[in-house]
C-alpha cells in the first residue's frame, strides 16, 4: 500500500514518450544537459514538467471548469481568488484580499483588495473585476449552489462589500476561494486564453489527450506563492499510463499522477518516490431515481449489499483504498460513522429485491465510465448477477451535458463513475452540496429531486440547518445528513481511494503530494 511515505494529500506529474516529449527535455533539472561549470556561461533555464492523467477542452475559470481535474488544477496556478486554498492541508491564505473579511453585521462583510495587484497582462485588479467574477459564478450551474448564501455584492473604496442571505461566517473564506478573479474586460476570451493574477500565466493551451499546456511566470505577481521555475509544461496523458510511468522512470519529468500500483516498485527501483494519500476520491453508483424500480431505496440498498468491496479493493485497487463507513472517510475532521454501513451480504440483497418485487432475472443496464472504474465493472456485474439480476455493461465516455435536464429521459438505469470534489475544499457542506443540492446532479443525473418520496426535500432542510449552525450543533446535523445519505443512497460511494503520486526526489524539491486528483505544484522547485 504505502510505497514511500504517506504524507498529506496528492498531486503527480510527468511526461510521456511521445513526439511532444522530445521537445521537453528538462534543462537544469537533472534529466538533460549538465550544469555549466563556473565561468562557462549562464545557468540553463529551469523547467517544471508534469504528466497528467487527465485531459480537458475547458480552460475558463468560470464555474470551476465544470469540475475538470486538469483545468481545475491549472486554474490553481494561473488565477487568484480573494482567498486561495492550499490543497496540501486545506488551509486558506490571502490571494487578492489584503486580510481577513471585516464583519460589519451578521450578514455583511467587507474584503479589502491587496494594493498593487495586477493581472498577468499588466492590468490592475479592480473591485469591479472582483464583483463581476462573483456575479458570473453566482449565476453558474456548478458553482452557483456553493455560493447560494450570497445575496449581493457591491463596491466600496478599494474593497468589496458582500451581503449574505443568512449568517455564514464559518464557511465564508472557503467559498470565496472558489471564485477565481479575471479581468472583466477579457471575459469574452476566457475560453481561449484566460488571464489571471496567479503566479503562472498560460503561454499555449492544448488540454487534449496527448496535447501540451505551457506556462510562464507572471512577471507582475506579488503574492505568497511565486513561480519557482523559468517555465512549466503539462502534458495531458489521460489514455497512456505507460507513457507517464516511462517518463518518470527515465527522469524526463519530475512528477506524474495516477501511477498504477503494478508499476510502483519499478519506479522506486529507478529512484522515484510513489506515495498513496487518503482522500475523498471514489467510484460511486448513481441511480436513475425517476425510473422504477430504482426509485425504491430498497433496490438501491440491495446493490450495495451485493458488492464484495473488500475483494474490489484487494484485487483492482491493490489495497490502496478504504471501505466505506460513512459519507466521509475515516480521518476526516468531521467524520462520523453512519447508522447504515454496507458489508458484503448477498442474502440481504436478495431479500431487499424480493421486498421491492424485483423478479429473478430482472435486466439492468450499467452505464460505466470508460476510465479507471471500468476495471471494477466485471466483478460488479458478477456480484449483481449473483443476487438474481441480469446486468449488461455499457462502457463509454459519459456525456455529462446530456444529463442535465430534469424532464429528459435518462439513458441509463444506474451508473458506475468516479468523482472527487476534494479540489474545491473539504468542508462537509461543500461535498454534500456538490452531489445532493438543488443542481444538475439532483435535477438531471441522479434525479433524486424527482424521486417523489419527499426525502430530497427533507435532506435539504437538514443541510440548510447545518449551514446556519456552528460547533457541536452543526456536527450533529451533518451526522444526520450522513445517516440519511447512507440509507437513501441515490448516489453513494463504494469506497474511498488513496491518491497515487509519483515524483523524482532527485529532480524536484518542496513537492507535497495531496489526496485529490487536482495537480498542484505551487512551491515545487526543479533541482538543477
C-alpha positions in Angstrom: 0.0 0.0 0.0 2.5 2.6 1.2 5.4 2.6 -1.2 7.4 5.5 0.3 5.7 7.8 2.7 2.1 8.7 3.5 2.0 12.4 3.5 -0.9 14.9 3.5 -2.5 14.8 0.0 -1.7 14.0 -3.6 -0.6 15.5 -6.9 1.6 14.0 -9.6 3.3 14.9 -12.8 5.3 13.5 -15.6 5.7 13.4 -19.3 5.3 10.7 -22.0 7.5 9.1 -24.6 5.7 10.9 -27.5 6.7 13.5 -30.1 5.7 16.2 -27.6 8.1 14.7 -25.0 11.1 15.0 -27.3 10.7 18.8 -27.3 10.5 18.9 -23.5 13.9 17.6 -22.3 14.4 19.1 -18.9 17.1 21.8 -18.8 18.8 22.2 -15.4 16.6 19.6 -13.8 19.0 16.6 -13.7 17.3 15.0 -16.7 19.2 16.6 -19.5 22.2 18.8 -20.0 24.9 19.1 -17.4 25.0 22.3 -15.4 27.7 24.7 -16.8 30.9 24.9 -14.9 31.7 28.1 -13.1 32.8 30.7 -15.7 31.3 28.8 -18.7 28.2 31.0 -19.1 24.7 31.4 -17.8 22.9 28.7 -15.9 20.3 26.8 -18.0 16.7 27.8 -17.7 14.8 25.6 -15.2 11.7 23.7 -16.3 9.0 22.1 -14.1 7.4 19.3 -16.2 4.2 17.5 -15.2 2.5 14.5 -16.9 -1.2 14.5 -16.2 -3.7 11.5 -16.3 -6.5 13.8 -17.4 -7.5 15.9 -20.4 -9.9 18.8 -20.9 -11.3 21.2 -23.6 -12.4 23.7 -21.0 -10.0 26.5 -20.0 -12.2 29.1 -18.3 -12.1 29.6 -14.6 -15.9 30.3 -14.5 -18.0 27.7 -12.8 -15.0 25.7 -11.6 -14.3 24.5 -15.2 -17.2 22.1 -14.8 -15.1 20.0 -12.4 -12.4 19.0 -14.9 -9.4 17.7 -12.9 -6.9 19.0 -15.4 -8.2 22.5 -15.8 -9.2 22.9 -12.1 -5.5 22.2 -11.4 -4.3 24.7 -14.0 -6.6 27.3 -12.6 -5.0 27.0 -9.2 -1.7 28.1 -10.8 -3.0 30.8 -13.1 -5.7 32.5 -11.0 -6.1 34.0 -7.6 -9.3 34.4 -5.7 -9.8 36.8 -2.9 -8.6 33.8 -0.9 -6.8 30.8 -2.0 -7.0 27.1 -0.9 -3.8 25.2 0.0 -4.7 21.6 -1.0 -1.8 20.1 1.0 -3.7 20.8 4.2 -6.9 22.7 3.2 -5.8 25.9 4.9 -6.8 29.2 3.3 -4.5 32.0 2.7 -4.8 35.5 1.2 -4.9 35.8 -2.5 -6.2 39.2 -3.8 -7.5 40.1 -0.3 -5.4 42.3 1.9 -6.5 40.4 5.0 -9.4 38.8 6.8 -13.0 39.7 5.9 -14.2 42.5 8.1 -17.5 41.7 9.8 -19.9 44.7 9.6 -23.1 42.9 10.6 -24.1 39.2 10.9 -24.9 39.3 7.2 -22.5 41.8 5.8 -18.7 41.7 5.3 -16.1 43.8 3.7 -12.9 42.5 2.0 -10.2 45.0 1.1 -8.1 44.3 -2.0 -4.4 43.9 -1.8 -2.7 47.1 -3.1 -0.8 46.9 -6.4 -2.3 43.5 -7.5 -2.1 43.1 -11.3 -3.2 40.5 -13.9 -0.5 38.8 -16.0 -1.3 41.3 -18.8 -0.2 44.2 -16.6 -3.8 45.5 -15.9 -4.7 46.4 -12.3 -7.1 44.2 -10.4 -10.1 46.3 -9.6 -13.1 46.0 -7.3 -15.3 45.9 -10.5 -13.3 42.8 -11.7 -14.0 41.0 -8.4 -17.7 41.9 -8.4 -18.1 40.8 -12.0 -16.4 37.4 -11.3 -18.6 36.8 -8.2 -21.8 37.6 -10.1 -20.8 35.4 -13.0 -20.1 32.5 -10.7 -23.3 33.1 -8.7 -25.2 32.5 -12.0 -23.3 29.4 -13.0 -24.7 25.9 -12.7 -21.9 24.2 -10.9 -20.5 26.9 -8.6 -23.8 28.8 -8.0 -25.2 26.3 -5.4 -21.9 26.6 -3.4 -22.5 30.3 -3.2 -26.2 30.4 -2.6 -25.6 32.2 0.8 -24.5 35.4 -1.0 -27.4 37.8 -1.6 -25.5 40.6 -3.4 -22.1 42.2 -3.8 -21.3 45.9 -4.1 -18.3 48.2 -4.4 -16.6 50.1 -1.6 -13.4 52.2 -1.7 -10.8 49.6 -2.5 -13.0 46.9 -1.1 -15.8 44.5 -1.9 -18.9 44.5 0.2 -20.6 41.1 0.5 -24.2 40.9 1.6 -25.4 37.4 2.9 -28.8 35.9 3.0 -28.1 34.4 6.4 -25.1 34.3 8.8 -22.3 32.1 7.3 -19.1 33.2 8.9 -17.5 29.7 9.2 -17.6 29.0 5.5 -17.2 32.4 4.0 -13.5 32.4 3.2 -13.5 28.9 1.8 -16.3 29.6 -0.5 -14.8 32.8 -1.7 -11.7 30.8 -2.6 -13.7 29.0 -5.2 -14.2 32.2 -7.2 -11.2 32.9 -9.4 -10.8 36.6 -10.5 -10.3 37.5 -14.1 -10.3 40.9 -15.9 -13.9 41.8 -16.7 -12.7 43.3 -20.0 -11.3 39.9 -21.0 -14.4 37.8 -20.2 -15.0 37.1 -23.9 -11.6 35.5 -24.2 -11.8 33.1 -21.2 -12.5 30.1 -23.4 -9.3 30.5 -25.5 -6.6 32.2 -23.4 -7.7 33.0 -19.9 -5.8 35.8 -18.0 -5.4 35.7 -14.2 -3.3 37.2 -11.4 -1.8 34.0 -10.1 1.9 33.1 -10.1 1.8 31.5 -13.6 0.3 32.5 -16.9 -0.7 30.5 -19.9 1.7 30.5 -22.9 0.0 27.9 -25.0 -3.0 25.7 -24.3 -3.9 22.3 -25.7 -5.6 20.2 -23.0 -6.5 17.4 -25.3 -5.2 13.9 -24.6 -1.6 14.0 -26.0 -1.5 17.8 -26.0 0.6 20.3 -24.2 -0.1 23.2 -21.8 2.8 25.7 -21.4 3.1 28.1 -18.6 5.4 31.1 -17.9 5.8 33.0 -14.7 3.5 36.0 -14.2 6.0 38.9 -14.1 3.5 41.1 -12.2 2.8 38.6 -9.4 3.4 39.7 -5.8 1.5 37.2 -3.8 2.5 34.4 -1.4 3.3 31.6 -3.9 5.6 32.9 -6.7 6.6 30.7 -9.7 9.6 28.5 -8.8 10.9 27.8 -12.3 11.6 29.6 -15.5 8.8 27.6 -17.3 6.3 24.9 -16.6 4.9 22.3 -19.0 1.9 20.0 -18.5 1.3 17.0 -20.8 -2.3 15.6 -20.7 -1.9 11.8 -20.9 -5.3 10.5 -20.0 -5.1 7.4 -22.1 -1.4 6.4 -21.6 -0.4 5.4 -18.1 2.6 3.5 -19.5 4.0 6.7 -21.1 3.6 8.6 -17.8 5.4 5.8 -15.9 8.2 5.6 -18.6 8.8 9.4 -18.5 9.1 9.4 -14.7 11.3 6.4 -14.7 13.7 7.9 -17.3 13.7 11.3 -15.4 12.3 13.3 -18.3 9.7 14.6 -15.9 9.7 15.3 -12.2 6.2 14.4 -11.3 3.4 12.1 -12.7 -0.1 11.4 -11.4 -2.3 8.3 -11.2 0.6 5.8 -11.0 -0.7 2.2 -11.5 0.0 0.1 -8.4 1.7 -2.5 -10.7 4.4 0.0 -11.6 5.2 1.3 -8.2 8.2 -1.0 -7.4 9.5 -0.4 -10.9 9.6 3.4 -10.3 11.0 3.1 -6.8 13.9 1.0 -8.2 14.5 3.8 -10.7 14.8 6.4 -8.0 11.3 7.7 -7.9 9.0 8.0 -4.9 5.4 6.7 -5.0 3.0 7.8 -2.3 -0.6 7.0 -1.5 -2.6 9.6 0.3 -6.1 9.0 1.6 -8.7 11.3 0.1 -12.3 11.6 -0.9 -11.9 10.3 -4.4 -14.3 7.4 -5.0 -16.1 5.2 -7.5 -19.8 5.6 -7.0 -23.1 4.1 -8.0 -25.7 6.7 -9.2 -29.2 5.5 -9.8 -31.9 6.8 -12.2 -34.3 7.7 -9.3 -37.1 8.7 -11.7 -37.3 5.2 -13.0 -38.8 2.1 -11.3 -37.6 0.1 -9.5 -34.6 2.4 -8.8 -36.9 5.0 -7.2 -37.3 2.4 -4.4 -34.4 2.8 -1.8 -34.6 -1.0 -1.0 -33.4 -1.7 -4.6 -30.6 0.8 -4.3 -29.6 -0.6 -1.0 -29.5 -4.1 -2.4 -26.9 -3.1 -4.9 -24.5 -2.0 -2.1 -25.0 -5.2 -0.1 -24.4 -7.3 -3.2 -20.9 -5.9 -3.9 -17.8 -7.6 -2.3 -16.0 -4.3 -1.8 -13.1 -5.9 0.1 -12.4 -8.0 -2.9 -12.5 -5.0 -5.2 -10.0 -3.1 -3.1 -7.7 -6.1 -2.8 -7.7 -7.1 -6.5 -8.4 -3.9 -8.5 -7.0 -1.3 -6.2 -4.1 -3.3 -4.9 -5.2 -2.4 -1.4 -5.0 1.4 -1.9 -8.5 2.3 -0.8 -10.6 2.1 2.4 -14.1 0.6 2.8 -16.9 3.0 3.3 -18.3 3.5 6.7 -19.9 7.0 6.1 -20.2 9.7 3.5 -16.7 10.9 4.7 -13.6 8.8 5.0 -12.3 7.9 8.4 -9.7 10.5 9.5 -11.6 13.5 8.1 -12.1 16.0 10.9 -15.9 15.9 10.5 -16.2 12.1 10.2 -18.9 10.2 12.0 -19.8 6.6 11.3 -23.1 6.3 9.5 -26.0 4.4 11.0 -26.1 2.2 7.9 -22.8 0.6 6.9 -22.9 -1.7 3.8 -21.0 -5.0 4.1 -21.0 -7.9 1.7 -24.3 -9.7 2.3 -25.8 -11.3 -0.8 -28.7 -12.8 1.1 -29.8 -9.5 2.5 -29.5 -8.0 -1.0 -31.8 -10.8 -2.4 -34.3 -10.2 0.4 -34.4 -6.5 -0.3 -35.1 -7.1 -4.0 -37.8 -9.5 -3.1 -39.5 -7.0 -0.8 -39.4 -4.5 -3.7 -41.0 -7.1 -6.0 -38.0 -7.2 -8.4 -38.2 -10.5 -10.2 -35.4 -13.0 -10.7 -33.5 -12.2 -13.9 -34.5 -8.5 -13.9 -32.5 -6.9 -16.7 -30.3 -3.9 -15.7 -28.0 -1.8 -17.8 -24.9 -0.4 -16.0 -23.6 2.7 -17.7 -19.8 2.6 -16.9 -17.4 5.4 -17.5 -14.5 4.3 -19.7 -11.8 5.4 -17.2 -10.2 3.6 -14.3 -13.6 2.5 -12.9 -14.0 0.2 -15.9 -11.6 -2.2 -14.2 -14.2 -2.7 -11.4 -17.1 -3.4 -13.7 -16.6 -7.2 -14.3 -16.7 -8.1 -10.6 -19.6 -5.7 -10.0 -21.6 -7.4 -12.8 -20.8 -10.8 -11.4 -21.8 -9.8 -7.9 -25.1 -8.3 -9.1 -25.8 -11.2 -11.3 -25.3 -13.5 -8.3 -28.3 -11.9 -6.5 -30.6 -12.6 -9.4 -30.1 -9.6 -11.6 -29.1 -9.7 -15.3 -26.6 -6.9 -15.8 -25.4 -5.6 -19.1 -22.3 -3.3 -19.1 -22.4 -0.3 -21.3 -18.9 1.1 -21.2 -18.3 4.5 -22.8 -17.3 8.1 -22.1 -20.1 9.8 -20.1 -21.7 12.7 -22.0 -22.4 14.8 -18.9 -24.0 17.6 -20.9 -26.8 15.2 -21.9 -27.6 14.5 -18.2 -28.6 18.0 -17.3 -32.3 18.3 -18.0 -34.8 17.3 -15.3 -37.5 16.5 -17.8 -35.3 14.4 -20.1 -35.5 10.6 -20.3 -32.3 9.4 -18.8 -30.2 7.0 -20.9 -29.3 4.6 -18.0 -30.6 2.5 -15.1 -27.6 3.0 -12.9 -24.1 4.3 -13.4 -20.6 3.5 -12.2 -18.3 6.5 -12.4 -15.7 8.2 -10.3 -15.8 11.6 -8.6 -13.8 13.8 -6.3 -14.9 17.3 -5.2 -11.9 17.4 -2.9 -10.4 20.0 -5.2 -13.0 22.6 -4.0 -12.2 22.3 -0.3 -13.0 19.8 2.4 -16.0 21.0 4.4 -18.8 18.5 4.5 -21.4 21.0 3.3 -19.5 21.6 0.2 -19.1 18.0 -0.6 -22.7 17.2 0.1 -23.8 20.2 -1.9 -21.8 19.1 -4.9 -23.9 15.9 -5.4 -27.1 16.5 -3.5 -28.1 20.2 -3.6 -30.6 21.7 -6.0 -28.3 21.4 -9.0 -27.6 19.4 -12.2 -26.9 16.3 -10.2 -30.3 16.0 -8.4 -32.2 17.5 -11.3 -30.8 15.7 -14.3 -28.4 13.0 -13.3 -29.4 11.0 -10.2 -32.7 13.0 -10.3 -33.2 12.4 -6.6 -35.1 15.6 -6.5 -37.7 14.0 -8.7 -38.0 10.6 -6.9 -41.3 11.7 -5.5 -40.9 10.4 -1.9 -40.0 13.8 -0.2 -36.6 12.6 1.0 -34.6 15.0 -1.1 -36.6 17.9 0.4 -36.1 16.5 3.9 -32.3 16.4 3.2 -32.2 20.0 2.0 -33.8 21.1 5.3 -31.1 19.3 7.3 -28.3 20.6 5.1 -29.6 24.2 5.4 -30.0 24.0 9.1 -26.3 22.8 9.4 -25.1 25.8 7.3 -26.6 28.2 9.8 -25.4 26.3 12.9 -21.9 26.1 14.4 -19.8 23.8 16.6 -21.4 20.7 18.0 -24.9 21.6 16.8 -23.5 21.8 13.2 -21.7 18.5 13.5 -24.8 16.8 14.9 -26.8 18.0 11.9 -24.1 16.8 9.5 -24.2 13.4 11.2 -27.9 13.2 10.4 -27.1 14.0 6.8 -24.6 11.2 6.6 -27.1 8.8 8.1 -29.8 9.8 5.6 -27.5 9.5 2.6 -26.3 6.1 3.7 -30.0 5.0 3.9 -31.3 6.6 0.7 -28.2 6.1 -1.5 -29.4 7.9 -4.6 -25.7 8.4 -5.3 -23.2 6.8 -3.0 -19.6 5.6 -3.0 -18.3 2.1 -3.0 -15.0 3.0 -1.2 -12.7 6.0 -0.7 -9.4 5.9 -2.7 -5.9 6.8 -1.9 -4.4 9.1 -4.5 -1.2 7.8 -6.0 1.6 10.2 -6.7 4.9 9.6 -8.4 7.8 12.1 -8.3 11.6 12.2 -8.5 13.2 13.5 -5.3 16.5 13.9 -7.2 14.8 16.2 -9.7 12.4 18.2 -7.6 12.2 19.5 -4.0 9.4 21.1 -1.9 6.8 19.0 -3.6 3.9 17.7 -1.4 1.6 15.0 -2.7 -2.1 15.6 -2.0 -5.2 13.3 -1.7 -7.2 14.7 -4.6 -6.7 14.4 -8.3 -6.1 18.1 -8.9 -2.4 18.5 -9.6 -0.8 21.4 -7.6 2.9 22.1 -7.8 3.0 25.5 -6.2 6.3 25.8 -4.4 7.8 22.7 -6.1 11.3 23.6 -7.3 13.4 21.8 -10.0 16.8 20.7 -8.8 19.5 21.8 -11.1 
